[in-house]
Amino acid sequence: MDSKKGYDKASGTFQVLDNNVLMLVRPSSGEHTFYKVKDANSIVLTDSVGNEPEGENAKFYVLKSEKYTTYKNRG
C-alpha cells in the first residue's frame, strides 16, 4: 500500500461468488483477495467465505466510493 496516498492499486479479474462476495485474482502473483458488497458505494475486505472483520479495527477494512469534482481553470 502507498502509505502517503492511502491506497493500494490492484489489478486482476473479479469473480462473483455467493452472498455478494467478490474474489479478486491477481494473475501476476496468483493471490486471491475477497470483498463483500455492502451497498452501492462500499465493499469490505473479508475472508474467503465472506466473514467480515470484527473489533475496533474493522472500520479500516471498508472501502468506500468517493465522488470527485473537477474544476476547469478559468484563468
Buried (B, 14 or more C-beta within 10 A) or exposed (E): EEEEEEEEEEEBEEEEBEEBBBBBEEEEEEEEBBBBEBEEEEBBBBEEEBEEBEEEEEEEBBBEEEEEEEEEEEE
